Each structure stands twice: as structure tokens, then as C-alpha cells.
Amino acid sequence: MTIGQIARLPWPVFSSYEWQQGGACAQVDPALFFHPEGERGPARRRRDEQALAVCSGCPVLASCRRHATSAQEPYGVWGGTTETERETAHLRARRAPDPAR
């Protein structure tokens, strides 16, 4: 990430991230949500599925997903979405025609 890219991130104020304290992920090893370097194929799918299962019952799922979308989180499982799902959604949104035109 370059310096110019950090402008998209929320201000580092506790209240901006307070929702994370209620996350189901707070009770699980964070490594479950981020793939190790070189992880691919079935191993990655299994880890992602396990992380998504934790997300499925999370009381702050919507807040987490909003954060992941607005901050364009490039890594890990956030808000019940994988990095691939978020990247695909972001690319679709960028390609969508502007309704104001």
C-alpha cells in the first residue's frame, strides 16, 4: 500500500473500530482469517470455509462487511466475504455504468 492509498481507511479512532470487540472472530485464532503465503487450492478453500463458518453466526457481520467494503480490505476473510469475493464485487462496481450519465 502506498501513502496515497491510506486515505481510504477510517480514522484510527477507537469508536471507528469498537464493533470489532463483539466479533465472533475475537474468540478464534486470527490466522484462520488470513492465508499463509503460497496457500492454494483445497487447503485455502477449507480454511476460508472455516473462517466463513465463524462469520455466519457473528453479531457484527454487517458492520464488518461495511468496513471491508469501504476500506477495500485486500486480505483475509472479513464480513463473511473472502478477498476474492470482495475484489470481484469491487471490479463489478467499477465497471458498472454510471446511472448519472
C-alpha positions, 0 to 999 in steps of 0.5 A: 500500500502506498501513502496515497492509498491510506486515505481510504481507511477510517480514522484510527479512532477507537469508536471507528473500530469498537464493533470489532470487540463483539466479533465472533472472530475475537474468540478464534485464532486470527490466522484462520482469517488470513492465508499463509503465503503460497496457500492454494487450492483445497487447503485455502478453500477449507480454511476460508470455509472455516473462517466463513463458518465463524462469520455466519453466526457473528453479531457484527457481520454487517458492520464488518462487511461495511468496513471491508467494503469501504476500506477495500480490505485486500486480505483475509476473510472479513464480513463473511466475504473472502478477498476474492469475493470482495475484489470481484464485487469491487471490479463489478462496481467499477465497471458498472455504468454510471446511472448519472450519465 
